[in-house]
Amino acid sequence: MTASSKILDHQSNQNRRKDEIRNTTVQWPAEVRVLRETLREMNEQYEVMNLGDPPDTPISEINARNRAWSRNRVKYLEAIQDSLFRRYQLGEFKKPKLPTPRTKHD
């Protein structure tokens, strides 16, 4: 076997492992999926809300709205974190198994 064929074999193994890792997806629990979708919608609403302010809107009103949005966002993030932590503690939520590097035996 020549040196060039060994390099090609090694490269093809690396590409295969990258494809396996890329195809690994996390299966979120249903409760967390709902919270994540709501958080995504909140982020979209926040962007629209900030773009639609008329020029004569008082800065205090804008700041109050931003603080309220931030508090709601933190609540959703904490709910997601708590839900995942509970499921992880109960053993219902398993980490995805990623491929391990193969050892070469001569």
Residue pairs with C-beta under 8 A, 6 or more apart in sequence:
13 102
17 99
17 101
20 98
20 99
21 98
21 99
24 96
24 97
24 98
25 96
26 96
27 96
28 36
29 83
29 84
29 87
29 92
29 93
31 83
32 80
32 83
32 84
35 76
35 79
35 80
35 83
36 80
38 76
39 73
39 76
39 77
39 80
42 69
42 72
42 73
42 76
43 73
46 69
49 65
49 69
53 62
84 93
87 93
